[in-house]
Amino acid sequence: MLSEAMTALAAAGGTAVVQAAGTDAWTGVRQQVALWFGRGNPQREHAQLERLDQTAAELEAARPTEVERVRIRQEAAWLGRIEALLESLEDSERARAADELRALLAQQSSHRSVSAGQSGLAVGGDLHVGADHGSAAAVTMGNVTLGHPSQPGPHQD
C-alpha cells in the first residue's frame, strides 16, 4: 500500500499525462513518461509508448460531449499504472522513482506555455476583466453581443 504522498504523486502524474496529450509538449512528455515506466527495459518502454499513443488518440477522438468522461477515465488509468509501478518497487527504488517522477512533473510545469489562434487571447495565469466608472471591458467569445445596461434607479445609487 502506498503512502498518501505517493498516491498524490501518482494522481499528479496521471493528470499531467492527460493534460499534455494533444499539446505542443506531448512529444517530450510522452518520451519522458515512457522512459520513466521502462526503468531501462526497452520492451516496457515501447509498451508504454503504445499506451500513451492510445490515450492521445482516445482524447482526440472523443466527441465534445464525451471529452470530460474520457479525460477522467484516462487520468484514472494512468494513476493506476503509476501506482502499480511504484508498489512493485523496493523502498529505495520507489523513493528514487518518486524523485524522478517529481522532477518530470516539475519540468513539464516549468515548460508549460499557452498559445492562441488568430484573433485569440492566451493567458498563462489569472485573467481579470472589469469595468469602472462607465468604461467597459470585454473578451470576444464567438457570438457574444454586448448591450447597454439600463441606468440605475434612485434606489441603486
Secondary structure, DSSP 8 states (H G I E B T S, - for coil): ---HHHHHHHHHHHHHHHHHTTSTTHHHHHHHHHHHHHTT-HHHHHHHHHHHHHHHHHHHH--TTTHHHHHHHHHHHHHHHHHHHHHHS-HHHHHHHHHHHHHHHHHHHHS------TT----SS-------TT-------SS----------GGG-
